[in-house]
């Protein structure tokens, strides 16, 4: 039997900022690595920011 699909919560205001900061904190925690790993982490951080900004732009600034 199929289960009901729950509504996906929409993060707004301080919740969205806190969520984004926690994502960045996880990446920063891994920064104590080799130079190669640090480069990869920085690339991931830039990609994460690009994706987040894209999500915000298509969601009518709901996430800010």
LINTA-V196862 format. One record per backbone hydrogen bond with DSSP energy under -0.5 kcal/mol. NH is the residue of the N-H (numbers start at 1). CO is the residue of the C=O. E is the energy in kcal/mol with one decimal. If there is no record, write none. Layout:
[[NH CO E] [NH CO E]]
This chain:
[[6 4 -0.5] [11 9 -0.6] [15 12 -1.3] [16 12 -0.7] [17 13 -2.0] [18 14 -2.7] [19 15 -2.3] [20 16 -2.4] [21 17 -2.4] [22 18 -2.2] [23 19 -1.9] [24 20 -2.2] [25 21 -2.4] [26 22 -1.8] [27 23 -1.5] [28 24 -2.6] [29 25 -2.1] [30 26 -0.8] [30 27 -0.8] [31 28 -1.6] [32 29 -0.5] [33 31 -2.1] [38 34 -2.6] [39 35 -2.1] [40 36 -2.1] [41 37 -2.7] [42 38 -2.5] [43 39 -2.2] [44 40 -2.4] [45 41 -2.5] [46 42 -2.3] [47 43 -2.4] [48 44 -2.8] [49 45 -2.4] [50 46 -2.5] [51 47 -2.6] [52 48 -2.6] [53 49 -2.9] [54 50 -2.1] [55 51 -2.6] [56 52 -2.6] [57 53 -2.3] [58 54 -2.1] [59 55 -1.2] [60 57 -0.7] [61 56 -2.4] [62 59 -1.0] [64 61 -1.0]]
